[in-house]
Amino acid sequence: MHDSHLHEYAETHGDHSRARENERRTWAVVVLTAVMMLAELAVGFWSGSLALLADGFHMATHAGALGLTAAAYWFARTRAQDEAFTFGTGKVYALAGYTSAVVLAMVAVWMGYESIARLLSPVAIRFDEALPIAVLGLVVNLVSAKLLHHGHDHGHGAEAHGHEHHDHEHHDHDHDHHDHDHDLAHDAHDHEHGREARAHAAHDHNLRAAYFHVLADALTSVLAIGALLAGRYLGITVLDPLMGLLGAAVILKWSAGLVRDAARQLLDVTPSMRDCRKLRKKLEEVDDVRVADLHLWEMGPGQRGCIVKLVTSEPRETAFYRDVIKSNVTVTHLTVEVQRCSHH
């Protein structure tokens, strides 16, 4: 019986530059949110408007969550070379995103509670004071969303570049096999275009959480402006708490989705059962190979790990099996064990 092993790990330049760019953009949004929060609290205290004070404290929770997002980028970046993190610091993003999503859910519950309380016990609304601040808040939120959304688009492009660089670095076989590699990857995308595209776009749960916090604020501002205008010019004051309930429901749905997706990454849930089945099938088509063990998981934004144990009576070079794997799935960490056995 004979064993051979291959282990490789690669982090691309695109991964690091993308994270640094996302970190800078998130800090900019933190500053914008904090300034808006202080403005609302100041005007709220000055005018005696409870609505503005409440929204100011609501903004404070978002500023804290966005600060957590930025801190996660800083932590992951400064400890990227720390050997204590077995598979790197990519999971820090999912952990921060999960925590931020929980905060978002708490904000939604608080909004729902306040809205119901307002329905049961209506209070006077100072429309002339609340409207300008609500409009200003919407502008700040739209600017923040633009910053974070641009960072997400940039990251997606950088991820593609990083994968291309990774393939050139490690695929030292002939060009024909490289072409085959590209075709298989393209075929996989054709079959899973909708689901896989969404999964890749949502890899950075940290940035996604920040984006949802900003969207939640923007949605709240839009609903608040509509309700304030209806109350100011039509006298329909009941719309204010009703819009609050609607906003709370939408935000709660966003947070639940983010909690689910971030938790899957934290628990090392296989990102694609289809990829696992396809990889197993391709490997077992080689000679008399049997896949004894196969693990595929997400290590962080745009980074997948794969560990495979193969049993065969006619083992080839370990690099051959590596090429089969990498022509079917994109991975940054790969461990291959090949075991010779005459009976399997």
C-alpha positions in Angstrom: 0.0 0.0 0.0 1.4 3.4 -1.0 0.3 6.9 -0.1 1.2 10.2 -1.8 0.1 13.7 -0.8 -0.2 17.1 -2.4 -1.0 20.2 -0.6 -1.2 23.7 -2.0 -2.7 27.0 -0.9 -2.8 30.3 -2.8 -4.1 33.8 -1.8 -4.2 36.1 -4.8 -3.2 39.7 -4.9 -6.7 40.5 -5.9 -8.1 39.1 -2.6 -5.9 41.5 -0.5 -6.5 44.6 -2.7 -10.2 44.0 -2.8 -10.4 43.7 1.0 -8.4 46.9 1.5 -10.7 48.7 -0.9 -13.8 47.4 0.9 -12.3 48.4 4.2 -11.7 52.0 3.0 -15.2 52.3 1.6 -16.8 50.9 4.7 -14.9 53.4 6.9 -16.2 56.2 4.7 -19.7 55.0 5.2 -19.1 54.8 9.0 -18.1 58.4 9.0 -21.2 59.5 7.0 -23.5 57.5 9.2 -22.0 58.9 12.4 -22.3 62.5 11.2 -25.9 61.9 10.2 -26.5 60.3 13.6 -25.1 63.3 15.5 -27.1 65.7 13.3 -30.4 63.9 14.1 -29.6 63.7 17.9 -28.6 67.4 17.9 -31.8 68.6 16.1 -33.9 66.2 18.1 -32.7 67.6 21.4 -32.9 71.2 20.1 -36.5 70.8 18.8 -37.7 68.4 21.4 -38.7 65.9 18.6 -38.9 62.4 19.9 -39.1 61.1 16.4 -35.8 62.5 15.5 -34.2 61.4 18.7 -35.5 57.9 18.2 -34.1 57.8 14.6 -30.8 59.2 15.9 -30.4 56.3 18.3 -31.6 54.0 15.5 -28.8 55.4 13.4 -26.4 54.8 16.2 -27.0 51.0 16.1 -26.3 51.1 12.3 -23.1 53.1 12.9 -22.0 50.5 15.4 -22.8 47.6 13.0 -20.9 49.4 10.2 -18.0 50.0 12.5 -17.9 46.3 13.2 -17.8 45.6 9.5 -14.8 47.9 9.0 -13.1 46.4 12.1 -13.5 42.9 10.7 -11.7 44.0 7.5 -8.9 45.5 9.6 -8.6 42.4 11.8 -8.6 40.0 8.9 -6.0 42.1 7.1 -3.6 42.6 10.0 -3.7 38.9 10.9 -3.6 37.4 7.4 -0.2 35.9 8.0 -0.8 34.6 11.5 -0.2 30.9 11.6 -2.8 30.5 14.4 -5.5 30.8 11.7 -5.3 27.4 10.0 -7.2 28.4 6.8 -6.6 32.1 7.0 -8.9 34.9 8.3 -11.7 34.7 5.7 -14.2 33.4 8.2 -13.9 36.7 10.1 -16.0 38.3 7.4 -18.8 35.8 7.9 -18.7 36.1 11.7 -18.9 39.9 11.5 -21.7 39.6 8.9 -23.6 37.2 11.1 -23.3 39.5 14.1 -24.3 42.5 12.1 -27.3 40.7 10.7 -28.5 39.9 14.3 -28.2 43.6 15.1 -30.2 44.4 12.0 -32.9 42.0 13.2 -33.0 43.7 16.6 -33.5 47.0 14.9 -36.4 45.6 12.9 -38.0 44.2 16.0 -37.6 47.6 17.8 -39.1 49.4 14.7 -42.1 47.0 14.8 -42.6 47.6 18.5 -42.4 51.4 18.2 -44.8 51.3 15.3 -47.4 49.2 17.1 -47.0 51.5 20.2 -47.7 54.5 17.9 -50.8 52.9 16.4 -52.2 52.2 19.9 -51.2 55.6 21.3 -50.8 58.2 18.5 -48.4 61.1 19.2 -48.1 64.5 17.6 -45.6 64.6 14.7 -43.5 67.8 14.0 -43.6 67.6 10.2 -41.7 70.7 9.5 -38.7 69.6 11.6 -38.8 65.9 10.7 -39.1 66.2 6.9 -35.8 68.0 6.1 -33.8 65.6 8.3 -35.6 62.6 6.7 -34.6 63.9 3.2 -31.1 64.5 4.3 -30.9 61.0 5.8 -32.1 59.5 2.5 -29.4 61.4 0.6 -26.7 60.2 3.0 -28.0 56.6 2.7 -28.0 56.7 -1.1 -24.4 58.0 -1.1 -23.4 55.3 1.3 -25.2 52.6 -0.7 -23.4 53.7 -3.8 -20.1 53.5 -2.1 -20.7 49.9 -0.9 -22.4 48.7 -4.0 -19.4 50.0 -6.1 -17.1 48.1 -3.8 -19.1 44.9 -4.3 -19.0 45.3 -8.1 -15.2 45.9 -8.0 -14.7 42.9 -5.8 -16.5 40.6 -8.1 -14.3 41.7 -11.0 -11.2 41.4 -8.9 -12.2 37.9 -7.9 -12.3 36.8 -11.6 -8.9 38.3 -12.1 -7.5 36.6 -9.0 -8.8 33.2 -10.2 -7.2 33.7 -13.6 -3.9 34.5 -12.0 -4.2 31.5 -9.7 -4.8 29.2 -12.7 -1.7 30.4 -14.5 0.4 30.1 -11.5 -0.4 26.5 -10.7 -1.6 24.9 -14.0 1.8 24.1 -15.5 0.4 21.4 -17.9 -0.1 21.9 -21.6 -2.5 24.4 -23.3 -4.9 21.8 -24.5 -5.7 20.8 -21.0 -6.0 24.4 -20.0 -8.6 24.9 -22.7 -10.5 21.9 -21.5 -10.3 23.4 -18.0 -12.0 26.6 -19.2 -14.7 24.7 -21.1 -15.7 22.7 -18.0 -15.8 25.7 -15.8 -18.0 27.5 -18.4 -20.3 24.5 -18.6 -20.7 24.5 -14.8 -21.7 28.2 -15.0 -24.2 27.5 -17.7 -26.0 24.9 -15.6 -26.0 26.8 -12.4 -25.9 30.4 -13.7 -28.7 31.8 -11.5 -27.9 30.1 -8.2 -24.1 30.2 -8.5 -24.0 33.8 -9.6 -26.0 34.8 -6.6 -23.8 32.7 -4.3 -20.6 34.3 -5.7 -22.0 37.8 -5.4 -22.9 37.1 -1.7 -19.5 35.5 -0.7 -18.4 38.6 1.3 -21.1 38.5 4.0 -19.4 41.3 5.9 -19.8 43.7 3.0 -23.3 42.4 2.3 -24.3 43.1 5.9 -23.0 46.7 5.7 -24.9 47.1 2.4 -28.1 45.8 4.1 -27.8 48.2 7.0 -27.5 51.1 4.6 -30.4 49.9 2.5 -32.5 49.5 5.7 -31.8 53.1 6.6 -32.7 54.2 3.0 -35.9 52.2 3.1 -36.8 53.7 6.4 -36.2 57.2 5.1 -38.3 56.6 2.0 -41.2 55.2 4.0 -40.8 58.0 6.6 -40.8 60.8 3.9 -43.9 59.3 2.3 -45.7 59.1 5.6 -44.6 62.6 6.7 -45.8 64.1 3.4 -49.2 62.3 3.7 -49.5 63.5 7.2 -48.4 67.1 6.5 -50.5 67.7 3.4 -53.3 65.2 3.7 -53.7 64.8 7.4 -53.3 61.0 7.2 -51.1 60.5 10.3 -51.8 56.7 10.6 -49.4 56.1 7.7 -46.4 56.9 9.8 -46.7 53.8 12.1 -48.0 51.6 9.2 -44.9 52.5 7.1 -42.8 51.6 10.2 -44.4 48.2 10.3 -43.8 47.6 6.6 -40.2 48.7 6.9 -39.6 46.4 9.9 -41.0 43.4 8.1 -38.8 44.0 5.0 -35.6 44.5 7.1 -36.4 41.4 9.2 -36.5 39.4 6.0 -33.2 40.8 4.8 -31.5 40.0 8.2 -32.9 36.4 8.3 -31.4 35.7 4.8 -28.1 37.1 5.8 -28.0 35.2 9.1 -28.7 32.0 7.2 -26.1 32.5 4.5 -23.4 33.6 7.0 -24.2 30.7 9.3 -23.7 28.2 6.4 -20.2 29.5 5.8 -19.4 29.5 9.5 -20.6 25.9 9.8 -18.6 24.8 6.7 -21.7 23.8 4.8 -20.8 22.6 1.3 -21.4 25.6 -1.0 -22.5 23.4 -3.9 -23.6 19.7 -3.7 -23.7 19.7 -7.5 -20.0 20.6 -7.6 -19.3 17.8 -5.1 -21.2 15.2 -7.1 -19.6 16.4 -10.3 -16.1 16.3 -8.9 -16.6 12.8 -7.4 -17.9 11.5 -10.8 -15.0 13.0 -12.8 -12.4 11.5 -10.4 -14.0 8.1 -10.4 -13.9 8.1 -14.2 -10.1 7.9 -14.0 -8.9 4.3 -14.1 -10.4 2.4 -11.1 -10.3 5.4 -8.7 -12.7 5.4 -5.7 -13.2 8.7 -3.8 -12.9 7.6 -0.2 -13.3 11.2 1.2 -14.2 14.5 -0.2 -14.7 17.9 1.5 -15.5 21.2 -0.2 -16.1 24.3 1.8 -15.9 28.1 1.8 -13.0 29.6 3.7 -13.9 33.2 3.0 -15.0 35.6 0.2 -14.2 34.0 -3.1 -12.0 31.3 -1.4 -12.9 27.6 -1.4 -11.0 24.7 0.2 -11.0 21.1 -0.9 -9.6 17.9 0.6 -9.8 14.7 -1.3 -8.7 11.1 -0.5 -8.5 8.7 -3.4 -8.0 4.9 -3.5 -6.7 3.2 -6.6 -4.7 0.1 -7.6 -2.8 2.1 -10.3 -2.0 5.5 -8.8 -0.8 8.2 -11.1 1.2 11.3 -10.2 -0.7 13.3 -7.6 -0.4 16.4 -9.8 -2.6 14.6 -12.4 -5.5 14.3 -9.9 -4.9 17.9 -8.9 -5.4 19.0 -12.5 -8.7 17.0 -12.7 -10.0 18.6 -9.6 -9.0 22.2 -10.6 -10.4 21.8 -14.1 -13.9 21.2 -12.5 -14.0 23.4 -9.4 -12.1 26.6 -8.5 -10.3 26.2 -5.2 -7.5 28.2 -3.4 -6.7 25.5 -0.9 -6.3 21.9 -2.1 -5.1 18.8 -0.4 -5.0 15.5 -2.3 -4.1 12.1 -0.9 -3.7 9.1 -3.2 -3.6 5.6 -1.6 -2.5 2.5 -3.5 -4.6 -0.5 -2.7 -5.1 -3.8 -4.6 -8.5 -4.4 -3.1 -11.1 -1.7 -2.9 
